[in-house]
């Protein structure tokens, strides 16, 4: 599968969810596949922190669906989050792991999943997340997205995708600081809350 094709299928199902995604080429792909989710999406700049941050949002906003777009490399950096999900059982968290079996953003060295032994979905099930699956076709992925977005318990789909980037897409022209403010102001407006008040220096 191509990651961009999967993103396009998922994006068509989203409206008022909040999305945390990983760094790297998947950021540009997501902002092209899901332009309507621009303000509702925030990329996490450190491996191992995407799903933990999404879990924090899920705990803080239990009435709202949170989507984590993680990677195999990122998940390998923090497998402990799977045990946390297994114990805490957040009812509003849907996790997608883009498993391209490589660290794409640094030239493509293989991740642990590239050798045929490491199965992220199986690890998640062993950690207490029974609804953890691997999708190898676009049809399987789309089906799991529908089920995951409707589930009342944590749901994980590991999408086996090619180690390529969608060609000829627009780059995201904003940095992490700007993205943070766009995301926070979106949450404030959609939730009717104040997260970051006015600056004392204005």
C-alpha positions as CSV (number, residue, x, y, z in Angstrom):
1,X,0.0,0.0,0.0
2,X,0.9,3.6,-0.4
3,X,0.7,5.7,2.7
4,X,-0.8,8.7,0.9
5,X,-3.6,6.5,-0.4
6,X,-4.4,5.3,3.1
7,X,-4.3,8.9,4.4
8,X,-6.8,9.9,1.7
9,X,-9.2,7.1,2.8
10,X,-8.9,8.1,6.5
11,X,-9.2,11.8,5.8
12,X,-12.5,11.3,4.1
13,X,-13.9,9.9,7.4
14,X,-12.7,12.7,9.7
15,X,-14.5,16.0,10.6
16,X,-14.1,17.1,14.2
17,X,-11.4,14.7,15.5
18,X,-8.0,15.9,16.7
19,X,-4.9,14.3,15.1
20,X,-1.3,13.9,16.3
21,X,1.2,12.8,13.7
22,X,4.8,12.0,13.4
23,X,7.6,14.0,11.9
24,X,9.1,13.4,8.4
25,X,7.6,13.1,5.0
26,X,4.2,11.9,6.4
27,X,3.6,15.5,7.6
28,X,3.5,16.9,4.0
29,X,1.4,13.9,2.8
30,X,-1.1,14.4,5.6
31,X,-1.6,18.1,5.0
32,X,-2.2,17.3,1.3
33,X,-4.5,14.4,1.9
34,X,-6.5,16.1,4.7
35,X,-6.5,19.9,4.1
36,X,-9.8,20.2,6.0
37,X,-8.0,18.8,9.1
38,X,-5.1,21.4,8.9
39,X,-6.0,23.2,12.1
40,X,-7.0,20.0,13.9
41,X,-3.6,18.3,13.3
42,X,-0.4,18.7,15.1
43,X,2.9,17.0,14.4
44,X,5.1,15.8,17.2
45,X,8.8,16.4,16.5
46,X,10.3,13.5,18.6
47,X,10.2,9.8,17.9
48,X,8.3,7.9,20.6
49,X,6.0,10.8,21.6
50,X,3.1,10.7,19.1
51,X,0.8,8.1,20.6
52,X,1.7,9.3,24.2
53,X,0.7,12.8,23.3
54,X,-2.5,11.5,21.6
55,X,-3.2,9.5,24.8
56,X,-2.9,12.6,26.9
57,X,-5.4,14.4,24.7
58,X,-7.7,11.4,24.8
59,X,-7.6,11.5,28.6
60,X,-8.1,15.3,28.8
61,X,-10.9,15.3,26.2
62,X,-12.7,12.0,26.8
63,X,-15.8,13.1,24.8
64,X,-13.7,13.7,21.7
65,X,-12.2,11.2,19.2
66,X,-8.4,11.5,19.1
67,X,-6.3,10.0,16.2
68,X,-2.7,9.1,16.5
69,X,-0.7,8.7,13.2
70,X,2.4,7.1,14.5
71,X,5.2,5.2,12.7
72,X,7.0,1.9,13.2
73,X,10.2,3.7,14.1
74,X,8.3,6.0,16.6
75,X,6.5,3.1,18.2
76,X,9.7,1.1,18.6
77,X,11.1,4.1,20.6
78,X,8.4,3.8,23.2
79,X,6.7,0.4,23.3
80,X,5.7,1.2,26.9
81,X,2.8,3.3,25.6
82,X,1.1,0.1,24.5
83,X,1.1,-1.2,28.1
84,X,-0.4,2.2,29.2
85,X,-3.2,1.9,26.6
86,X,-3.8,-1.7,27.7
87,X,-4.1,-0.7,31.3
88,X,-6.0,2.6,30.9
89,X,-8.3,1.6,28.0
90,X,-9.0,5.0,26.5
91,X,-12.4,4.8,24.8
92,X,-11.7,7.6,22.3
93,X,-8.3,6.8,20.9
94,X,-7.6,5.4,17.4
95,X,-4.0,4.7,16.6
96,X,-2.6,4.2,13.1
97,X,1.0,3.0,12.8
98,X,2.5,3.6,9.4
99,X,4.9,0.6,9.1
100,X,7.2,1.1,6.1
101,X,9.9,-1.0,7.8
102,X,12.5,1.8,7.7
103,X,13.5,5.2,9.1
104,X,12.5,7.0,6.0
105,X,13.5,10.6,7.1
106,X,17.1,9.7,7.7
107,X,17.7,7.7,4.5
108,X,15.9,4.5,5.0
109,X,17.8,2.2,7.4
110,X,15.6,-0.7,8.5
111,X,13.5,-0.7,11.6
112,X,13.0,-3.8,13.7
113,X,9.8,-4.7,11.7
114,X,11.8,-5.2,8.5
115,X,13.2,-8.6,9.6
116,X,9.9,-10.5,9.7
117,X,10.0,-11.2,13.5
118,X,8.6,-8.0,15.1
119,X,4.9,-7.6,14.9
120,X,3.6,-4.4,16.5
121,X,0.0,-5.5,16.4
122,X,0.9,-8.7,18.3
123,X,2.9,-6.7,20.9
124,X,-0.1,-4.4,21.4
125,X,-2.5,-7.4,21.9
126,X,0.0,-8.8,24.4
127,X,0.0,-5.5,26.2
128,X,-3.8,-5.5,26.7
129,X,-5.1,-3.9,23.5
130,X,-7.2,-6.7,21.9
131,X,-8.3,-4.6,19.0
132,X,-4.9,-4.4,17.3
133,X,-4.6,-5.4,13.7
134,X,-2.3,-5.4,10.7
135,X,-3.6,-4.1,7.3
136,X,-1.9,-5.0,4.1
137,X,-4.5,-3.9,1.6
138,X,-6.3,-0.6,1.2
139,X,-9.6,-2.3,1.7
140,X,-8.5,-3.8,5.0
141,X,-7.1,-0.4,6.1
142,X,-10.4,1.4,5.2
143,X,-12.4,-1.2,7.1
144,X,-10.3,-0.9,10.2
145,X,-10.5,2.9,10.1
146,X,-14.3,2.7,10.1
147,X,-14.3,0.3,13.1
148,X,-11.5,2.2,14.9
149,X,-13.2,5.5,14.7
150,X,-16.4,4.0,16.0
151,X,-14.9,1.9,18.8
152,X,-15.5,2.5,22.5
153,X,-12.0,1.2,23.4
154,X,-8.5,1.7,22.1
155,X,-8.1,0.4,18.5
156,X,-4.8,0.1,16.7
157,X,-4.2,-0.6,13.0
158,X,-0.7,-1.2,11.7
159,X,-0.6,-0.2,8.1
160,X,2.1,-2.0,6.1
161,X,3.0,0.7,3.6
162,X,5.7,1.2,1.0
163,X,8.8,3.1,1.9
164,X,8.1,5.8,-0.7
165,X,6.8,9.4,-0.6
166,X,4.0,10.7,-2.7
167,X,5.6,12.7,-5.5
168,X,4.8,16.3,-6.4
169,X,2.9,17.3,-3.3
170,X,3.0,20.8,-1.7
171,X,5.3,21.2,1.2
172,X,3.9,22.5,4.5
173,X,5.0,26.1,4.8
174,X,4.9,26.5,8.6
175,X,7.2,25.6,11.5
176,X,6.5,23.8,14.7
177,X,5.8,27.0,16.7
178,X,3.2,28.2,14.2
179,X,1.6,24.8,14.0
180,X,1.4,24.7,17.8
181,X,-0.6,27.9,18.0
182,X,-2.9,27.0,15.1
183,X,-3.7,23.7,16.8
184,X,-4.2,25.2,20.3
185,X,-6.4,28.0,19.0
186,X,-8.5,25.3,17.1
187,X,-8.9,23.3,20.3
188,X,-9.8,26.4,22.3
189,X,-12.4,27.5,19.7
190,X,-14.0,24.1,19.2
191,X,-14.0,23.2,23.0
192,X,-14.9,26.7,24.3
193,X,-12.0,26.7,26.6
194,X,-8.8,28.8,27.2
195,X,-5.5,27.0,27.1
196,X,-3.1,29.8,26.4
197,X,-4.3,33.1,27.7
198,X,-3.2,36.6,26.4
199,X,0.5,37.4,26.5
200,X,1.6,39.7,29.3
201,X,3.8,41.4,26.8
202,X,1.1,42.5,24.3
